[in-house]
Amino acid sequence: MTMNDEPEAADMLAALPEVSQADLAALHDRLVARADASDLVDVAYRTIDSPVGPLLLAATPQGLLRVAYDSEDHDRVLATLAERVSPRILNAPRRLDPAARELDEYFAGARRQFDLPLDLSLSRGFRLTVLSHLPDIGYGQTASYGTVAALAGRPRAARAVGTACASNPLPVVVPCHRVIRADGDIGAYLGGPAAKRLLLGLEAAA
Amino acid sequence: MTGKQPFEAVVAEHGATVLRVCRAILGPTDADDAWSETFLAALRAYPDLPGDANVEAWLVTIAHRKAIDVTRAAARRAVPVGDAPQRPAAQRADERDLDLQAALVALPRKQREAVAYHYLGGLPYTDVAAVIGGSTDAARRAAADGIARLRKTYAAATVGEGEAR
């Protein structure tokens, strides 16, 4: 056998028919359908376009698990979900259809409340308590960090409320954007202040 | 980060390679079934795969087993009732390429596997040997024999075609 046998063989095999993107897309769809039917998709995801940029939506069979802004880096978010939840993650848009529809309605000003099963397993302890009280702040309303701290049963924990909001795994749907500073300043937001202003403006106008 | 990447990334990274391997072993029609079975089985087992495993070698190993299953299933239902032809997509690629594909599928099984797993799957011969059985040298010989035979039949087919026109 000669050393230069291999490149020649590889050249010959390079003439095999190309694998097309359409072939792979069809196989991917089939895989997703079969995996779903066998309960093997632990985390399904898709992205949607929105007035606050592309949003990643991810759900377990229990419910919506994660909404992520572009600035959070969707690949990194998925890598984190692979570690914390399960690596059985597929781009399987169908499970996210209800969430995508409700978000579209919300951004069109036609929905004031989300009616989606949520999977809050990414949050624990006081952060989870805070998140569970955020929907108490109605559409178009705002509350201060201190007020939310009181709602969550720890009136002096305004700072911890800020941390809970900053790590909200379900922004927009769990309305941490409605929490602002006591002096009326809009305060920080995990999607950036411009996104927070847009959401509050949208709700005030609708 | 030491963790495993999302399975979606595994499909994106290795889907095309596994399809090329399946097509080489089974031809274009049955290859789709083998691909689907391979990735479904891989998804099932993925959480238990060690973090430092060679994912491509792992997938080729699964594809090898699934290709055997698909071949057996095809043999069982191979009753002579005008079954769909094996090459319905002849107009899709130029004939020369399909002839190479046909020549590859026509190789003896061991040679075809050695060629597919080494040249298309990218496995070193030690890994090829682990998948198909036998020694590393035997795997290397099988691939060399397969390539030699392919060169002969493929060349003959293209020359023959040229003369026929």
Interface residues (C-beta under 8 A of the other chain):
Chain A: M1 D5 A9 A10 M12 L13 A15 L16 P17 E18 V19 D23 L24 L27 H28 R30 L31 R34 A35 S38 L40 V43 Y45 L78 A79 L81 A82 E83 S86 P87 R88 I89 L90 N91
Chain B: M1 G3 K4 Q5 P6 F7 E8 A9 V11 G15 A16 L19 R20 R23 A24 P28 D32 W35 S36 F39 L40 L43 R44 Y46 P47 R92 A93 R96 D97 L98 L100 Q101 L104 V115 Y119 L120 R140 A144 I147 L150 R151 Y154
